[in-house]
Structure formats: structure tokens, C-alpha cells
Amino acid sequence: MYSLETTPLEVSKALAEKHRTLRKQLKMSQEEMAERSGVSLGSLKRFENTGKISLDSLLKLMHLLGRLKEFNNILLPMENLDHIKKLFTE
């Protein structure tokens, strides 16, 4: 299936790459990050290699990185766009 939209796999791999970059900027080893975040080393390695991670573990990692607030901007309710639709139908 071809799509112009990004796929879940592409998004998860991009998140993993961004995470790895942040971890390295902090000069933190995978072992240290796993210990400090409460995420198992295996889960952290799998995430950085494949992009696969549980939501709970991802939130723990983001908390350690001081980036947990970024999740406040996802899954926001959709705006009611009826007033805009009327502009194109009248």
C-alpha cells in the first residue's frame, strides 16, 4: 500500500532516532538511561534499534529527558470546522 502519509513505523523509527540523539547529547549511556528511567536495558535497546516501545516506557524516558510536557500537544480534540465548511457550500 502506497501513501503520502507517514506510517506508524516511520514515526516510531524517527522518534527512536531523536531519542538516541538526545541521549547522546546528554552523554548518557544506554545502561545509565535505563537505570535512571526505570526502563529495562533490553526495552531501551529495542526502542533505539527498531522504534518499538511500550507507551509506559516511552513516557518514562521522556520524563527523564525533561520532555514529558510535549505529550500535552497530541490527541487534542478536533475543532468544530462547520463554520469554515459553510464558506465553501453557500
C-alpha positions in Angstrom: 0.0 0.0 0.0 1.4 3.4 -1.0 0.6 6.6 0.8 1.8 10.1 1.1 1.1 10.0 4.8 3.9 8.8 7.1 3.4 5.3 8.5 3.4 4.3 12.2 6.7 2.5 11.6 8.3 5.6 10.1 7.1 7.7 13.0 8.3 5.2 15.6 11.7 5.0 13.9 12.0 8.8 13.7 11.2 9.0 17.5 13.8 6.4 18.3 16.4 8.3 16.3 15.5 11.6 18.0 15.7 9.9 21.4 19.1 8.4 20.6 20.4 11.8 19.6 19.1 13.4 22.8 20.6 10.6 24.9 24.0 11.0 23.3 23.9 14.8 23.6 23.5 14.2 27.4 26.5 11.9 27.2 24.4 9.2 28.8 24.9 5.5 28.1 22.0 3.2 27.4 22.8 1.4 30.7 22.7 4.7 32.6 19.5 5.8 30.9 17.8 2.5 31.5 18.7 2.5 35.2 17.7 6.2 35.8 14.4 5.9 33.9 13.3 2.5 35.2 13.1 1.1 31.7 14.8 -2.2 31.1 18.0 -2.1 29.1 16.5 -4.5 26.6 13.5 -2.3 26.1 15.7 0.7 25.6 18.0 -1.1 23.1 15.0 -2.4 21.2 13.5 1.1 21.0 16.6 2.7 19.7 17.1 -0.1 17.1 13.6 -0.7 15.9 11.4 2.1 17.3 9.2 -0.4 19.2 8.5 0.5 22.9 5.5 0.5 25.2 3.8 3.8 25.9 4.7 3.4 29.6 8.4 3.0 28.9 8.4 5.9 26.4 6.8 8.2 28.9 9.4 7.2 31.5 12.2 8.0 29.0 10.6 11.4 28.1 10.2 12.2 31.8 13.9 11.6 32.4 14.8 13.8 29.4 12.5 16.6 30.7 10.3 16.3 27.6 7.1 14.8 29.0 5.2 18.0 28.5 5.5 17.6 24.8 2.8 14.9 25.0 0.3 17.5 26.1 0.0 18.6 22.4 -1.1 15.2 21.0 -4.6 13.9 20.6 -6.2 17.2 21.2 -9.9 17.4 20.4 -10.7 18.4 16.9 -12.0 21.9 16.3 -15.6 22.3 15.0 -15.0 23.4 11.4 -18.6 23.7 10.4 -18.3 27.5 10.1 -15.5 27.0 7.5 -17.4 24.4 5.6 -20.3 26.8 5.2 -17.9 29.2 3.4 -17.4 26.7 0.6 -21.0 25.4 0.4 -23.0 28.7 0.3 
